[in-house]
Amino acid sequence: MINEVLKIYEQWGYDRAVREVRDMCFDGRIAVVQRQQIMNVLAEREMGPSQRSITKKVKKSENKA
């Protein structure tokens, strides 16, 4: 289930992924505990630095050296 939600997150973004998790829970496809775990993963990804920003920082530090 988590892989399915992460694919949705990558394609459509955070809001769509959250909606999908809620629908899964309401439909009985996942338990409330699983919902919370998946929501935590999504929140960590959304609040963490993007891959692009990490790459830019690495390139800047390489240029200074």
N, C-alpha and C positions, 0 to 999 in steps of 0.2 A: 504494500500500500504506500509506503513512504516513497518508493521510487516513482510511482505513478504521480504522486503529489509534487515531487521535485521536478518532474518533467513539465508539469503544468506551470509550476513556478518559473522555470527557465523560459518557457514559451510565452506565457501570458502575464506573469508578474504576481506580486504578493496578494493583492485583493482577490484575484480569481482563484488562487490556490487555497486561500482561507475559505472562500465560499464552497469549494469542492470538499474540503475537510468537514465543514459543517453539514453539508448534504450527506456525506458518507455516514456521519454519526447519526443524523436524523433517520436515515434509511436503515440503520442497523448493520451496516457493513463493517463498522469499526466500533469498538467500545469507547467510553468516555476517557478512559486512561490513555488509550492509543491516540485519541484526538488531542489530548493535552501534550503528549510527547511530540506528535507531528507539528503542532502549533509552536512548540518551543524551538524545534529545528528551523521552522520557517522564520521565526522572529530573530534567531541568531544570524541566519543568512541575510535577512533584510537589514539588520542593524550593523552587521560587520562591513569591513571595507570591501569594495568591489574588486574583482580581479584586475580590472583596468587601472584602478588607482594604485594598486600594489605594483603593477608593472611599471607605471610612470615613476614611482618612487625609486625603484631599483635602477631604472635607466638614468635618472638624475644623479644618483650616488655613483654610478659607474662613470659618468661624464666628469665628475669632480675629481676622481682618482687619477 
